[in-house]
Amino acid sequence: MPNASEVWEVLPLYRVVQARSGDKGDAVDISVFSPNKEVHEALRVELTPERVKAHFGDYVKGSVSRFEVPNLFAFKFVCKDALGGGGAGSLRSDNLGKSFSANLLRMSVNLPVKFASQSKIFSR
Amino acid sequence: MRSVNVACGQGFYGDSLRPSLRALEIGGIDYLCFDALAELTLAILSKDRSRNPEMGYTKDLPDMMLQLLPMAKKNGTKIITNGGGLNPSAAAKAIVELAKKNGINGVKVAYVEGDDVLGALDDWQKQGVNLDDYDSGDKFSELTESPIFANIYLGADTICDALKFNPDIVVTGRTTDTAAYLAPIMAELNFAHDDWDKIATAIVVGHLLECGGQGAGGNFSGDWWNVENLHDIGYPTARFFEDGRVIISKPKGTGGRISRDVLKEQLLYEIHDPTCYIVPDVIVDMSQVDLIDIGEDEVELFGIKGRPAPESLKLIMGLPGGWMASGQVSFSWPYAMEKAEKTVDIIKNRMATENIQCDDIIFEYVGVNSIGGPTAPIPPEEMVNEVMLKVSMSCKEQKDAVEFRKLFPPLYINTFPFVGGLRGALHVGSLLNQWSCLVPRTLMAGKVNTNVVEF
């Protein structure tokens, strides 16, 4: 974990992390990439499967599982029963779940500012 | 040291041909690999085949090959595609015929058949093979309608067999997206059949490359505003060395970007559990993967592990899923959102009056929350410049979908002021239910074969 004396602040994820999502049947698979280990560790606490499921509300009816790829500072969330029927049968505009990652990026989480600001997308 | 350079030529059915042409112009490519089959594509192709038994392959394939063949032959670049879809032999013949008609001689196309197992399902069921859907647990024996298509995902071994004919082009049906990349790498570098780490690494190369632009700066969620020349995006390439070293790049001078930040998004795309990515050829563990920037548009891939190939193969089926219809109407400021919401009530009322039955219906406010759903806050009314109300429904009978569509045109004069967006606003189509199961690999023994068409 980053030093406790660091300044932490609630920041929207879109200013700090990269994300991509896609579908597999009726499941949506979202990857979240932190710019460094410190932010990744902060997200381990902040981005729990329970919080991710709660964030999506009605959109994710099934379970959310979390996986990790440590060298890429990545967490992956697999959301079941999340597309209203899946690619072929879904009535949604985003029937392939490609914007689920954007929807996750709306979340605000508590992050160490010094390390969050090292993200290449932070200062835009 | 020996190496092979593979490049992505196509990421999906309907993809642009330009990146392939650019890759061939710039040169240095040994194999150009095309993935034309998404999960839904076989459904589209099955409709084509039901109208004409000579069809069932991706329609753009012969003309694409005609445009690529002269440069590919000159460079010694071979092409591998699963665009044969449900009819690889017809696709191979069509390619050769079209080339011949245009004065290109000496074209050899090898094709792989046998993935289409629609005709074998009854026998398999009698033999007690479990064909129940692994997602839903639904029983195959309780299906009331027959599948439209049923195909086994085949791996790289079948493409390796086809490459032995030394063809210009290999055309397959439902081989996996990654098999088109593993096969030439394996064939050229003579991997041992149980060199699981190298096989897994080549599968990951395929996974990184097979989505075309998505692996070269397209859809990039980092500093996307700095990615240059996307109008001339170059699809990713990979040089695979004999010792297992891999460098991902793209044709020099093309647009887009290859970097650790770009590739990591594609690496984890749609793979679910990173320790266990299962393809017919190997079980891949990407959990210890790393990507390192080694130069401009050059990234080295590390840390991929493999475990022995699975005992079962994936069978995908498409089942008739009823019908869907959608319609839309756009309202302008002021009070755009309020007008759209009131129109929802009108549509519900009209459906009840006309007794239009549906299984599911959704109301989306395009421009406000059609993509964001419950995560998108609704802005204050005065900030909403315009809203497109999009209504989509699914139903069992075609007639309900058709009647639903008829409700829309009158909305443009019978409801609220300042409307637009009627052109192209109505859609009726059939739906498909996807059915997946795992069957023993041994069922496919002797069922897959390779042939050649040449002129």
Boltz contact constraints between the chains, C-beta under 6 A:
constraints:
  - contact:
      token1: [A, 18]
      token2: [B, 221]
      max_distance: 6.0
  - contact:
      token1: [A, 18]
      token2: [B, 222]
      max_distance: 6.0
  - contact:
      token1: [A, 19]
      token2: [B, 221]
      max_distance: 6.0
  - contact:
      token1: [A, 20]
      token2: [B, 265]
      max_distance: 6.0
  - contact:
      token1: [A, 20]
      token2: [B, 269]
      max_distance: 6.0
  - contact:
      token1: [A, 22]
      token2: [B, 269]
      max_distance: 6.0
  - contact:
      token1: [A, 22]
      token2: [B, 270]
      max_distance: 6.0
  - contact:
      token1: [A, 24]
      token2: [B, 270]
      max_distance: 6.0
  - contact:
      token1: [A, 25]
      token2: [B, 135]
      max_distance: 6.0
  - contact:
      token1: [A, 29]
      token2: [B, 270]
      max_distance: 6.0
  - contact:
      token1: [A, 29]
      token2: [B, 272]
      max_distance: 6.0
  - contact:
      token1: [A, 31]
      token2: [B, 268]
      max_distance: 6.0
  - contact:
      token1: [A, 33]
      token2: [B, 264]
      max_distance: 6.0
  - contact:
      token1: [A, 57]
      token2: [B, 374]
      max_distance: 6.0
  - contact:
      token1: [A, 58]
      token2: [B, 374]
      max_distance: 6.0
  - contact:
      token1: [A, 59]
      token2: [B, 373]
      max_distance: 6.0
  - contact:
      token1: [A, 59]
      token2: [B, 374]
      max_distance: 6.0
  - contact:
      token1: [A, 67]
      token2: [B, 273]
      max_distance: 6.0
  - contact:
      token1: [A, 67]
      token2: [B, 274]
      max_distance: 6.0
  - contact:
      token1: [A, 69]
      token2: [B, 274]
      max_distance: 6.0
  - contact:
      token1: [A, 69]
      token2: [B, 287]
      max_distance: 6.0
  - contact:
      token1: [A, 71]
      token2: [B, 290]
      max_distance: 6.0
  - contact:
      token1: [A, 72]
      token2: [B, 264]
      max_distance: 6.0
  - contact:
      token1: [A, 74]
      token2: [B, 268]
      max_distance: 6.0
  - contact:
      token1: [A, 76]
      token2: [B, 268]
      max_distance: 6.0
  - contact:
      token1: [A, 78]
      token2: [B, 272]
      max_distance: 6.0
  - contact:
      token1: [A, 87]
      token2: [B, 40]
      max_distance: 6.0
  - contact:
      token1: [A, 88]
      token2: [B, 40]
      max_distance: 6.0
  - contact:
      token1: [A, 88]
      token2: [B, 432]
      max_distance: 6.0
  - contact:
      token1: [A, 88]
      token2: [B, 434]
      max_distance: 6.0
  - contact:
      token1: [A, 89]
      token2: [B, 321]
      max_distance: 6.0
  - contact:
      token1: [A, 89]
      token2: [B, 431]
      max_distance: 6.0
  - contact:
      token1: [A, 89]
      token2: [B, 433]
      max_distance: 6.0
  - contact:
      token1: [A, 91]
      token2: [B, 362]
      max_distance: 6.0
  - contact:
      token1: [A, 91]
      token2: [B, 392]
      max_distance: 6.0
  - contact:
      token1: [A, 93]
      token2: [B, 364]
      max_distance: 6.0
  - contact:
      token1: [A, 93]
      token2: [B, 370]
      max_distance: 6.0
  - contact:
      token1: [A, 93]
      token2: [B, 371]
      max_distance: 6.0
  - contact:
      token1: [A, 94]
      token2: [B, 371]
      max_distance: 6.0
  - contact:
      token1: [A, 99]
      token2: [B, 371]
      max_distance: 6.0
  - contact:
      token1: [A, 103]
      token2: [B, 372]
      max_distance: 6.0
  - contact:
      token1: [A, 103]
      token2: [B, 375]
      max_distance: 6.0
  - contact:
      token1: [A, 106]
      token2: [B, 375]
      max_distance: 6.0
  - contact:
      token1: [A, 120]
      token2: [B, 222]
      max_distance: 6.0
  - contact:
      token1: [A, 120]
      token2: [B, 223]
      max_distance: 6.0
  - contact:
      token1: [A, 121]
      token2: [B, 222]
      max_distance: 6.0
  - contact:
      token1: [A, 121]
      token2: [B, 223]
      max_distance: 6.0
